[in-house]
Amino acid sequence: MGDVTSRAARSGVDKFAVRRRELADAALTAVAERGFANTGLRDVAARTELSLGLLHYYFDDKDDLIGQAIWQYKSECARRYDPIIETAQTGIELAERFGVEIAATLRDEADMHRLWYDLRNQALFDSGFRDTIIAIDKLLSDMVWAVVVRYAELEGRKPSVDAISAYALFDGIFLNSLIAYLRGDLEALERLRVASIHLLTGGV
């Protein structure tokens, strides 16, 4: 009897977690359009087909919803380079494919990346989702480091910087490219592609 009750409880928790993920995905675009400060649960409900009551049932507050949404999005982002790491045969192939992919994510998902930086800055003042932001930063840092380490392996050498420095360098060029792109500078995409290749092949 105990095992049946335990399985039923786990099933209920799993269904709840799955529904939270679905709702967070549905709300993410609405949040990304307006930014953290300008978006509440009522705004999300108004701009989606989700009811306010449904959001309140599955999420404690706005911080809970946004934290869940950005974690899901960035978790997927961190895995997008895995196929390149796994299949590249030479260092230059890896670098070129990485440059193309990082420019593509800026072009296709600029609003989502803008939301990420908005939330990361907000977490300096608001502790509501700070732990989630710290965890995402670690995830992204590990992703960058995996690219750097694999490039170094293919080139038969060791990385010339540590993981923290590598992340700071790539994050810096990505953020500056995002700012330029959002201001209408379409050439920022090509500059990001080239800068990412040069940074990987020459600086790290």
N, C-alpha and C positions, 0 to 999 in steps of 0.2 A: 504493500500500500504506500509505503514511504517513497519508494522509487517512482511510482506513478505520479504522486503528488509533486515530487521534485522535478520530473520531466515536464509536467504541466506548467509549473512555475517558470522553468527555463524557457519553455515555448512562449509563454506570455511575455517574458522579458525580451526575447528575441524579436517577437512581432512588434513590440513597442519600439525597440531600437531601429528596426527596419523602417517603420513608419516615420520616426524622427529623421532618418536620413533622407527619405523621400520628400518630406516637407521642407527640410533645409535646402535641398537641391532646388525645389520649386521656388523658394523665397530668395535664392541667391541673386538672381538677376535684378530683382526689385531693389535689393539692398545696394548692389553695385552701381545702379543708376544714380542713386541719391547720396550715397555715402553714409557713414555711421551716424554722424550727428543729426542728419536730416531724416532719418528713418526710424520709425517705431513699429511696434507690432500692428497698429492700426493702419499704418502706411503699407506694410507688407500685405495685409488682408485686402486693402483697397486696390492694390495693383496686381493682385493675383486672384485666383479662384478659391483661395483658402479663407475660411471664416476665422474671425478673431477668436471665437470660442475654441476652435480646433487648435489654433496656435498656443493658446493659454493652457490647453490640456497637455500638450506634448512638450512645451518649453516653459521654464521657470520665468523667463523674461527675455528682453531683447538680446542681452548679452549671451544668454544660453543659445538662442537661435543662431545668432551671427557666428558665435564660436564654433558651433557644429557645422555650419555651412562652409566657413572658410577652411576648417580642418579637412573636410571632405574634398574640397576643390584643390587645395595645395597638396594633399596626399596623392592625388592623381597626377598633378604637375610633376611631383618629385619622381614619379615612375616613368615619365615620358622619354627619358634618355636611356633607360635600361636597354632597349634593343640596340642602340648605337654602341653602348659599352660592350654588349655581348657579341656583336657581329663585326665590328670594325677590325680590319686586318692590319692596318698601319696607323701610325700616329697621325699622319696628315689626313687620312680618311676620317678618322674619329673627329679631328678638329674641324674639318669642313662640314661634316654632317651636324656636329654640335652647333656650329655657327648658324647653319640654315634653320635648325629646329628652334633655337632660342629667339631668332628673329621672327619666326612664324608664330610663336606663342605671344610675342609682343603685338604683332599685327592682328591676330585673331581674337585675343582675349585681354585687350588693354584695360577694359573696364574692371575686370576681375583683379588684375594686378594692381590697379589703382586702389581698389578696395583693400587689398592686402596691406599696402603701405599705409593707408589711412588707419587701419586697425592696429598696425604695429606701432604707429606713432601714438594712437589713442591709449594703448596699453601702458605707456609711460605715465599716464595720469589716472587711468581707470583700471582697477585690479579685477574687474568682473570676468575678463577672459584672458588675463595675463598669462596664466599657465598654458593655455592653448597656443598663444602666440610664441611663447618660449619653445614649446614642443615643435611647432611648425618651423621655426628658425633652425632648430637642430636637424629636422628632417631635410631642409633645403641645404644646409651646410654639408650634411652627409652625402647628398646627391652631387653637389659640386665636387666634393672630395673624391667620390668614386670616379668621376670623369677625369679629374687630374691624375689620380693614381693609375688609372688604366692607360692614359696617354703616356705617362712616364714608363710604364711597363713595356708598351709597344715600342718606345724609343730606346729602351735598354738603359734607363737612368732613374734616379730618384727625384721626386718633386723638390723644387728649390725653396718652397714656402710650406708653412704648416696649414692645417685644415682651416683654422679660423681666418688666417690671412687670405687664403684662396677664396673663401666665401665672401669676405669683405670686398675683394677686388671685383669679382663677378657681379655681386649685388650692386656695387657702386655704378658700374657701367650700364647695368640693366635699368636701374632707377633713373639715371640721367637720360637714357634713351627713351624711357617711358614718358618722362616729363616733356621732352622735345616732341615726341610723337603726338601726345595729347594736345600740344599747342599747334599742331598742324604741320609739323616738319616731317614729311614722308621719307626723307633721306635718312632719318634716324634709324630706320630698319636696316639699311645697308651698312651704316656705320656700326651698328651693334653686331651685325654678322661678322664684319671684318675685325672689329676690336676683340670679339670673343676668340676668334681664331688666333690673332696675334698674341693675346694674353695667354692662351693655352700653350702655344708653341714657343713663345719667347720669354714669358715672365714667370711661369709657374712650373 
